[in-house]
């Protein structure tokens, strides 16, 4: 809970650095949301080593599964590479020109709707990375007021959280239960996917309509293309990058394989450096550190979360999961649910639906959210994203997602 409180206070800590310049470096470090959970995980392990012993502390730290943090780090770097981003941008631009809408509005709508749904194929972390980089120069700009940006951020986080439910492997909370409960992609599409798609389209449409004036104004300003994706890249280079990304996604549960593919990617980018933009290694490492800290701290939450989840009736479980997701990772929540013996089919649905619907409420609610925060925060005041403002921005799209899962 201390780490959660630190997350909500991170913006104020960052501001303290301006008031006390002598310690600005320390306050800035503690004000980085991506650092919070990794920092407190280190504190926890050091405390265990002091109170228990070093071997037991190391055994606990090494017993945790770090596949997801490693995968998110790798997929962020590859998905944000210039050839991959250029490919997606060209497709989005072609679709935007074919739509009966002004091109800037159509592009934003596709970034908030089509890319999150694409996450069902390329995984949610990859979709978040691509969507954030595409939308940053269109919506998340310092010259646009904060309120519209927080609305768009809430929609993006919620849509990414539910947009990966058309398959059984793309959304972290689904991955936690799919094998145990024998949920395949056909089951997900029939019970979750089509409902999620409707909610994604509604959220994106409402947000784009409310942001239309800002989008048209931003389109007239320089910097409308993310990075330098307009620079020509040979088709073969683009195909190699897409192939490497596909390999990473296919072997997302096998760190030895996807890390080997990542090494090949790094070598290839060095060999053809002229076709590359600077890789987002720093941002991806911070996100991986955040998620690794969440894994370490989350391992000690079972004592109170699992009894609470198992004691709730299906409808109460839905709203309980939706609320609890705001203060704990939704994948950890569904994982604990998968350990409950004899849980009914209705309760299974309600648990996963609630966890996914609440995935945009906070930065810790869904694994891809820290990636979006790391890539978009420069467009906000003080280059930081307020937890309270994000919560307010996500309430509307969260209600739409919840209604879709409950009433459709």
C-alpha positions in Angstrom: 0.0 0.0 0.0 3.0 2.3 0.6 4.0 1.8 -3.1 0.4 2.6 -4.2 0.4 5.8 -2.1 3.8 6.7 -3.5 2.4 6.3 -7.1 -0.4 8.8 -6.3 2.1 11.2 -4.8 4.7 10.9 -7.5 3.7 14.2 -9.2 4.0 16.2 -6.0 7.4 14.7 -5.3 8.6 15.8 -8.7 7.3 19.3 -8.0 9.2 19.4 -4.7 12.4 19.1 -6.8 11.7 22.6 -8.1 11.1 24.0 -4.7 14.3 22.4 -3.2 16.8 22.5 -6.1 19.6 21.2 -3.8 17.8 17.8 -3.7 16.2 18.1 -7.1 17.8 14.9 -8.4 16.5 12.7 -5.5 12.9 14.2 -5.8 12.9 13.8 -9.5 14.0 10.1 -9.2 11.3 9.4 -6.6 8.8 11.3 -8.7 9.2 9.0 -11.7 6.2 6.7 -11.6 8.1 4.0 -13.4 10.6 3.9 -10.6 8.1 3.6 -7.7 7.4 -0.2 -7.6 11.0 -1.1 -8.4 12.2 1.1 -5.6 9.8 -0.4 -3.0 10.6 -3.9 -4.3 14.2 -3.3 -3.5 13.3 -1.9 -0.1 11.2 -5.1 0.5 14.0 -7.5 -0.4 16.5 -5.5 1.7 14.0 -5.7 4.6 13.6 -9.4 4.2 17.3 -9.9 4.1 17.7 -7.9 7.4 14.7 -9.4 9.3 15.1 -13.0 8.0 18.3 -13.7 6.1 19.9 -13.0 2.8 19.4 -16.4 1.4 15.6 -16.4 2.0 15.3 -12.9 0.6 17.2 -14.0 -2.6 15.1 -17.2 -2.8 11.9 -15.1 -2.8 13.2 -12.6 -5.3 14.3 -15.4 -7.6 11.1 -17.4 -7.2 9.1 -14.7 -9.0 8.3 -14.9 -12.7 9.8 -12.0 -14.6 8.7 -13.1 -18.1 6.1 -10.3 -18.5 8.5 -7.5 -17.5 11.1 -8.9 -19.9 8.6 -9.3 -22.7 7.2 -5.8 -22.3 10.7 -4.3 -22.4 11.5 -6.2 -25.6 8.3 -5.6 -27.4 8.3 -1.9 -26.6 11.7 -1.4 -28.2 10.9 -3.4 -31.3 7.4 -2.0 -31.8 8.7 1.5 -31.5 11.4 1.1 -34.2 11.1 3.3 -37.2 10.3 0.5 -39.8 7.5 -1.0 -37.6 6.0 2.4 -36.8 6.3 3.5 -40.4 4.4 0.4 -41.6 1.5 0.9 -39.2 1.4 4.7 -39.9 1.2 4.1 -43.6 -1.7 1.6 -43.1 -3.5 4.1 -40.8 -3.0 7.0 -43.2 -4.4 5.0 -46.1 -7.5 4.0 -44.0 -7.8 7.6 -42.8 -7.9 9.0 -46.3 -10.5 6.5 -47.3 -12.9 7.5 -44.4 -15.6 10.2 -44.9 -13.9 12.3 -42.2 -11.2 15.0 -42.1 -7.9 13.1 -42.2 -6.6 14.3 -38.8 -9.8 13.2 -37.1 -9.8 9.9 -38.9 -6.2 9.3 -37.9 -6.9 9.9 -34.2 -10.0 7.7 -34.3 -8.0 4.9 -35.8 -5.3 5.4 -33.2 -7.8 5.1 -30.4 -9.9 2.3 -31.9 -8.1 0.2 -34.6 -4.7 0.0 -32.9 -6.1 -1.1 -29.5 -8.0 -3.9 -31.3 -4.9 -4.8 -33.2 -3.5 -5.6 -29.8 -5.4 -8.9 -30.0 -2.9 -9.9 -32.6 0.3 -8.2 -31.6 -0.3 -8.1 -27.8 -1.4 -5.2 -25.7 2.0 -3.8 -24.8 3.0 -3.6 -28.5 -0.4 -1.9 -29.3 0.1 0.6 -26.5 3.6 1.5 -27.8 2.4 2.0 -31.3 -0.7 3.9 -30.4 1.2 6.2 -28.0 3.8 7.1 -30.6 1.1 7.7 -33.2 -1.1 9.8 -31.0 1.6 11.8 -29.2 2.0 14.5 -31.9 -1.7 14.7 -32.6 -3.3 14.8 -29.1 -0.6 14.7 -26.4 1.0 18.1 -27.1 2.1 20.7 -24.6 0.0 23.3 -26.4 -3.3 21.4 -25.9 -5.2 21.9 -22.6 -4.8 19.2 -19.9 -8.4 18.1 -19.7 -8.8 16.8 -23.3 -5.4 15.0 -23.0 -6.5 13.2 -19.8 -9.8 12.2 -21.6 -7.8 10.8 -24.5 -5.4 9.1 -22.1 -8.2 7.5 -20.2 -9.8 6.2 -23.4 -6.5 4.9 -24.7 -5.7 3.0 -21.5 -9.2 1.5 -21.2 -9.3 0.6 -24.9 -5.9 -1.1 -24.7 -7.1 -3.0 -21.6 -10.2 -4.4 -23.3 -8.9 -4.4 -26.9 -6.8 -7.5 -26.5 -9.7 -9.8 -25.7 -10.4 -11.0 -29.2 -7.8 -13.7 -28.7 -6.6 -15.7 -25.6 -3.0 -14.7 -25.6 -2.8 -10.9 -26.0 -4.2 -9.5 -22.7 -2.2 -10.2 -19.5 -5.3 -10.8 -17.3 -6.6 -13.4 -19.8 -3.3 -15.1 -20.1 -3.3 -15.8 -16.4 -6.5 -17.9 -16.6 -6.7 -19.1 -20.2 -4.9 -22.4 -19.7 -6.3 -23.2 -16.3 -9.9 -22.5 -17.4 -9.4 -23.8 -20.9 -10.4 -20.5 -22.6 -9.2 -20.5 -26.2 -9.5 -17.6 -28.7 -12.9 -18.9 -30.0 -14.2 -18.7 -26.4 -12.8 -15.2 -25.9 -14.2 -13.8 -29.2 -17.7 -15.2 -28.4 -17.9 -14.1 -24.7 -15.6 -11.0 -24.5 -14.2 -9.9 -27.9 -17.3 -8.6 -29.7 -18.4 -6.8 -26.6 -15.0 -5.2 -26.2 -15.0 -4.1 -29.8 -18.3 -2.3 -29.4 -17.0 -0.5 -26.3 -13.7 0.4 -28.0 -15.6 1.9 -30.9 -17.9 3.9 -28.7 -15.1 5.2 -26.5 -12.9 6.2 -29.5 -15.9 7.9 -31.3 -16.9 9.9 -28.2 -13.3 11.0 -27.5 -12.6 11.9 -31.1 -15.8 14.0 -31.3 -14.9 15.9 -28.2 -11.3 16.4 -29.4 -12.2 17.4 -32.9 -11.3 21.1 -32.6 -8.0 20.3 -31.0 -7.2 17.7 -33.7 -7.9 20.1 -36.5 -5.8 22.8 -34.8 -2.9 20.4 -34.2 -2.9 19.1 -37.8 -2.0 22.6 -39.0 1.2 22.6 -36.8 4.5 21.0 -37.5 5.4 17.6 -36.0 2.2 15.8 -37.0 4.2 12.7 -37.9 5.5 10.6 -35.0 9.3 10.9 -34.9 10.8 10.7 -38.4 8.6 7.9 -39.8 8.3 9.8 -43.1 11.9 9.0 -43.9 12.1 6.3 -46.6 12.8 2.7 -45.4 13.3 -0.2 -47.8 10.6 -2.8 -47.9 12.9 -5.6 -47.0 14.0 -3.8 -43.8 10.4 -3.3 -42.9 9.6 -7.0 -43.5 12.6 -8.1 -41.3 11.4 -5.9 -38.5 7.9 -7.1 -38.7 9.1 -10.7 -38.8 11.2 -10.2 -35.7 8.2 -8.6 -34.0 6.0 -11.5 -35.0 8.6 -14.0 -33.6 8.7 -12.1 -30.3 4.9 -12.2 -30.0 4.7 -15.9 -30.9 7.3 -16.8 -28.3 6.1 -14.3 -25.7 6.0 -17.0 -23.0 9.6 -18.2 -23.6 12.1 -15.6 -22.5 15.1 -17.5 -23.8 13.6 -17.4 -27.3 12.3 -13.9 -27.4 15.5 -12.5 -25.8 17.5 -14.3 -28.5 15.3 -12.7 -31.2 15.8 -9.4 -29.5 19.6 -9.8 -29.7 19.2 -10.4 -33.5 17.0 -7.3 -33.7 19.7 -5.2 -32.0 22.4 -6.5 -34.3 20.2 -5.8 -37.4 19.5 -2.2 -36.3 23.2 -1.7 -35.9 23.9 -3.1 -39.3 21.3 -0.8 -40.9 21.5 2.1 -38.6 20.7 4.6 -41.4 17.1 3.3 -41.5 16.6 3.5 -37.7 15.5 6.1 -35.2 17.1 6.0 -31.7 15.7 3.0 -29.9 13.6 3.7 -26.8 15.8 1.7 -24.5 15.6 4.0 -21.5 11.8 4.2 -21.6 11.4 0.5 -22.0 13.9 -0.3 -19.2 12.0 2.0 -16.8 8.8 0.2 -17.7 10.4 -3.2 -17.2 11.7 -2.1 -13.8 8.2 -0.9 -12.8 6.6 -4.2 -13.8 9.4 -6.3 -12.2 8.8 -4.4 -8.9 5.1 -5.0 -9.3 5.8 -8.8 -9.7 7.9 -8.8 -6.5 5.5 -6.8 -4.4 2.4 -8.6 -5.8 3.7 -12.0 -4.6 2.8 -11.0 -1.0 -0.7 -9.8 -1.7 -2.4 -13.2 -1.8 -3.2 -13.3 1.9 -5.8 -10.7 1.6 -6.8 -10.6 -2.1 -7.6 -14.3 -2.6 -10.0 -14.6 0.4 -11.7 -11.4 -0.7 -12.2 -12.6 -4.3 -13.4 -16.0 -3.3 -16.0 -14.6 -0.9 -17.9 -12.4 -3.4 -21.0 -13.2 -5.4 -20.7 -12.9 -9.2 -22.0 -9.3 -9.5 -20.2 -8.1 -6.5 -17.1 -9.9 -7.8 -17.4 -7.8 -11.0 -17.4 -4.5 -9.2 -14.9 -5.7 -6.7 -12.5 -6.7 -9.4 -13.0 -3.4 -11.2 -12.2 -1.4 -8.1 -9.3 -3.6 -6.9 -7.7 -3.4 -10.3 -7.1 0.3 -9.6 -4.7 -0.6 -6.8 -3.3 -3.9 -8.0 -2.3 -5.3 -11.4 -5.3 -6.9 -13.1 -3.3 -9.9 -14.2 -2.3 -10.6 -10.6 -6.0 -10.3 -9.7 -7.2 -12.9 -12.3 -4.3 -15.2 -11.4 -5.4 -15.3 -7.8 -8.9 -16.1 -9.1 -7.6 -19.0 -11.1 -6.3 -20.6 -7.9 -9.8 -20.7 -6.4 -11.2 -24.3 -6.5 -14.7 -24.8 -7.8 -15.3 -21.2 -8.9 -18.4 -21.0 -11.1 -18.5 -20.1 -14.8 -20.4 -16.9 -14.1 -17.8 -15.9 -11.4 -15.0 -16.5 -13.8 -16.6 -14.3 -16.4 -17.3 -11.5 -13.9 -13.8 -11.6 -12.4 -12.0 -11.3 -15.8 -14.6 -8.7 -17.2 -14.2 -6.5 -14.1 -10.4 -6.7 -14.1 -10.3 -5.7 -17.8 -12.9 -3.0 -17.5 -10.9 -1.3 -14.7 -7.6 -1.6 -16.6 -7.4 2.1 -17.4 -8.1 3.6 -14.0 -4.5 3.9 -12.8 -1.0 3.4 -14.2 -0.7 0.2 -12.2 -4.0 -1.3 -13.3 -2.8 -2.9 -16.5 0.7 -4.0 -17.6 0.9 -1.8 -20.8 -0.1 1.4 -18.9 3.4 2.2 -17.7 4.6 2.0 -21.4 1.9 4.6 -22.4 2.9 6.8 -19.5 6.6 6.7 -20.3 6.0 7.6 -24.0 3.3 10.3 -23.5 4.2 12.1 -20.2 6.3 14.8 -22.0 3.1 16.2 -23.5 1.6 17.0 -20.1 2.3 19.8 -17.7 5.5 19.3 -15.7 6.2 16.3 -18.0 4.2 14.1 -15.5 0.8 12.5 -15.4 -1.4 13.0 -12.3 -3.0 9.9 -10.9 -6.2 11.8 -9.9 -6.6 13.4 -13.4 -6.0 10.0 -15.1 -8.7 8.4 -12.8 -11.2 11.2 -13.8 -10.3 10.8 -17.5 -10.8 7.1 -17.4 -14.2 7.0 -15.5 -16.3 7.5 -18.6 -14.7 4.9 -20.9 -14.5 2.5 -17.9 -18.3 2.9 -17.5 -18.8 2.1 -21.2 -16.6 -1.0 -21.0 -18.4 -2.2 -17.8 -21.8 -1.7 -19.4 -20.7 -3.6 -22.5 -19.6 -6.6 -20.3 -22.7 -6.5 -18.1 -25.5 -5.8 -20.5 -24.5 -7.1 -24.0 
